[in-house]
């Protein structure tokens, strides 16, 4: 059963390169799939449905059955989309990520703007003040690599104290361009990652700690390492495969977006300020933290944009104006966001950040004390949990 699941998932990379985000399993199996005749999407859909029917008799533990069932359902939907089937956007997101989405509340967005207006007082429109602040917050390009190294080292030390990692784990950073995302973790297996940072987007001092926590410590790299050491080491080979547009992505992105809050917590701004000071850079950590708190009410704006684009079929110019108005971003930044939202592979992916943060953040916040919250975060790192499993807890 598991081998057939891996073979099925790997076949999607023949339909769209990049669909397989990571595979650390048997190289011979990957070569077999790569050398086979090109798959037909409709055949992959039928295979996914057939495997789901066989799952109850596969003799696997209940948590593995739940994991595989959710992921086979997602792969079936992807195959149907590749076959040209017309699937509503909300239904597509539900099949991929096991969540139901709906438009956000514009009153939340207005409240975020009100709070931001208090944090950044002054003359002129709020957008102009935000834009000026972001410009001042930019990391000089020639200083980016040393800033990345400093935060990676500091976060790695914190993570290794709380969530032990294999001695040989390592993250290599590279700066790339012409990508629809700001950062990306390529997990290579054997506890090694390559993290790409997009040079097309200005990197900001207030966002860099979040980016490194998200991609590396205790985000994607840490999760991959601990699952490889634990689950894969225990024979759960389905965890050697990571494909996009599955519940696995929602869980991973929600975990990663909560990573800085979970490892540093309240006061991360002052913590970051001290690191920047050691590098000779001025950074107002308290203000950055207040802006981040206020901006949390804008969480759903990008998902709303995806709904406008794909569910209500509004034109790109209208969606760009929506993003500029509520996210308080420049036309250039809105165009970059639209590029991500318009990608055939990534168009639904924004919901992994919005709904993943909301679902996992709510579960972590219900922990009775900091120790219990830390234990819950470790469960996210270590266990093959699904959105449905979190909702039941």
Order of alpha helices (4+ residues) and beta strands (2+ residues): alpha-beta-alpha-alpha-alpha-alpha-alpha-alpha-alpha-beta-beta-beta-alpha-alpha-beta-alpha-alpha-alpha-alpha-alpha-alpha-alpha-alpha-alpha-alpha
